[in-house]
Amino acid sequence: MRLLLVEDDTLLGRGLVAGLGQGGFAVDWVRDGDDADAALATTSYDVVVLDLGLPGMDGLSLLRRRRAAGDKTPVLVLTARDTIAERVSGLDAGGDDYMIKPVDLEELRARLRALLRRSAGEAMPILRSGRVALDPAAHTVTLDGTPVLLSNREFAVLQGLMMHAGRVMTRSQLEEQLYGWDEQIDSNAVEVHIHNLRRKLFPEVIRTMRGIGYIIPAEP
């Protein structure tokens, strides 16, 4: 899942990049509101973690600006501002959830998974497609109830396809799920991950739409 972290505290930002990366997120990190606005205008993200007290454009102004532009990306506000009035302002400006610093990393990751489920229209935490079940929280995949060992990026590809079941995902969309700005993308990385998933699960779990991308059919 591709995540934009907007946080001007260097120490906290580094910790969040590492912790969220361990949770399966491809994290892009910016340190002020203007850079965040530019990133959101040019890159598709699954979710945003947003500080409010930012250099340049503040977090509330950024939220209002993006929502006015029709941007529906889920946003979790992460800030030291802890009064009720400030929480209400953050939610009314377009935030989908609100956490107070200092933050527990496990709770943050759980809240982000919940936001992703809601944005994808999924009520249940377990994703299922035929014989395959994927648990984002436990980071596990089973085939007919038997655990299947996947690499982090194989897991990310499968999760992205299962969250968008019934919709074709292009190679570039899958690459965006896997890699942050600073990571080198191998030219055939997505194809390699798809090949491995088919070998480890079963061939028909992922269908190729020639010239377009890949799809996991929606359950009837």
N, C-alpha and C positions, 0 to 999 in steps of 0.2 A: 504494500500500500504506500502511495506517495504522500508525504506529509510535509507541510511548510511550517517551520518553527520560527516564530517572530519573537526574539528575546534579546535585549541589549546587555544583559549580564553575562560576561564571558565565561565565568566559572560555571554558572548554572546552565548556560547554553551547551557547553561541552559535555556536561553530565547528561543532559537530556538527549543530545545527539547519540551518545553512546548507549544510554538505556533504552531509548526508543528503537535504535537500530537492532539491539538484542531482541526486541519484541517483534521484529519482522517488518519494521517501517523503513522505507527509503527516505531519508530526511534531508531536506534543503533548509539551511539556516541563514536567516537575514537578521540584521540588528537594528533596523529602523523602519518606520511606517512607510516611507516613500519607496524603499527597496521592496517591501512586502507588497505594496500596491502594484509595482511593476511586475513582480513575480506572478501574482495572481492574474494579471491581465494577459500574461504570455504563456503560462504553464497550467496544465490541468492537475489539480490536487484532489486527493480523496478526503483530506481533512486538514485543518489548520489549528495550531496551538499558538495563541496570541496573548502576549503581554500588553497591558494598557499603557504603562508609563514608558513611552518610546521617544527617542530623538526624532526630530522632523514631525511627520504626521503622527498624532497619538493614536492609540488603539481604537478608541471609540469612533474617532473621525474615519479611520480606515474601515471599520465595520460598516458604518453608515454609507460610505462611498461605494463599497463593494456591493452591498445589498441594493442600493439605488441603481447600480449598473446591471442588476439581475443575476449577480453571482450567488449561487445557492450552496456553495461549498460549506460543509459543516465546520463550525468554529467553536473550539473550546477555549474560553478565556482563562488565562492563568496569570494571576496577579496578586500583589500584596495588599490591594485595596479590599478591605474586608467588611465595610459597613453595608447594611441592608440597602441603603439608597444607591450605593455604587454597584452592588450586584444587580439591582433592578435596572440600572442604567445600561450595564453591559448586556443583559439579556434583551432589553427593549431595543438596543441598537442593532441587534441581529445575532447575538451570541446564542449558541445552542446548548452550552453547558458552561459552568463557572467553577473554578477551583482556586483555593487560596494557597499562596506560598507560605511556608515550605510545603512541598507536595510529596506524597508517597508515590513512588514510581509505579508500583503494582496497581494502585487505584487509578492513576492517570491512564495507564495502558487499558485497564478495564473500561473506563469511561470512553476512551477513544473507540474501542471495539463496539461499544453500545451505540455510539454515534454512527459508526459505519453501518451497523445493522439497520438502524432506523432509516438512514439515507438510501439504503438498498431495498427497503421495504421488507426486511427480514425481522420477524419477531423472535425467532428462536436462535440461541447462540451457536447451535450446531448446524453446519451447512451440509445438505445431503443431495446427492445426485445418483440415482440408481443404487448400485452396490457400494458407493463411496461415501464416507462421512468425514467431514473436516471440522475439527474443533479449534477455532482461533485462539482461545484462551490457553488451552493445554499445548497448542502447537503440535497436534497429532492428526494423522490421517489413518483411517482404517478401510479395508476392503473386505466386505462380508464379515466385519467384526474383527478381522486380523490386522494388527498394526503394520503399517507400511512406512519404512524409513525414507524420508525425503530430505534433500538439502534445503537450506533456507530459501534459496531462490526458486527451486522447484515448488516448494510450499507456496511461495508468493504468487507464482504463476497460476497454480491450481486455485488458490483462494480468490484471485482476481476473476478467473473464469467462472467459478461457482457463484460468486456474488453477483455476477452479471449474466447468469444462466439465461439462455434464450436470446442473447444479444451477441453479435460478432464483435470480438476485440481484435484490433489490428496489431501488427507487430510493434509499431511505435507506441501504441497505448500500453502494451505489455512491458515494453522497455521502460516506460515512465513509471510503472509500478515497481520496477526492480532497482533502478539506479538513480542516485542523486546527481547533482551537478558535477561533483568532483570525481566521479567514478568513470573509469574507462569501460565502454560498452564493446564487447566483442561482436563482430559483424553477424555471426550466426548463433548468438547466445540464446535467443528465444527458441529457435528451432531445436537446439540441443536439449533445452529444458523440456520442450514438448515431447521430443523423442523419448527422453528418460521417463517422463510421466506415463506415457503409453506403455512402455516396457514394464514399469513397476506396478501399474494398475491393470488396465486392460485396454486394448487398442481403440475400442469405440468410445471411450470416455470423452475424448476430445476430437471433434471433427474439424477438418481443414476446409475452409471456404476459399477455394483457389483464387488467388489474386486479391483477396480481401483480408483474411485473417483466420482466427480460430473461434470455435464456439462449443460450449457444453449445452446441449438442448435442455430447455426448461422441463421440469417434471409436469406431466399431464394433471 
